[in-house]
Amino acid sequence: MKGIERIERIEMMPLTMLPIGSSATIKECRGKETTRKFLEGLGMLPGTQITIISENGGNLIVCVKDSRLALSKGVAQQLWVVV
């Protein structure tokens, strides 16, 4: 239709919502300042690509910048991503 622009919606979700094997881009950490600093030290900054490798009881093994890291479910829920 003429005159109608397509508006793309970027939907964010917690990292724990992604299925195993999928990748996303980190948008923000909604945790406390100490948690944000901890994750930044591991290379988990906004704009960074993250891939879910495996899950066990809600805890995740992820790949960030060619490194595998383990995240507790609580920490993973504070990382918001876009696919």
Buried (B, 14 or more C-beta within 10 A) or exposed (E): EEEEEEEEEEEBBBBBBBEEEEEBBBBEBEBEEEBBEBBEEBBBBEEBEBBBEEBEEEBBBBBBEEEEBEBEBEBBBBBBBEE
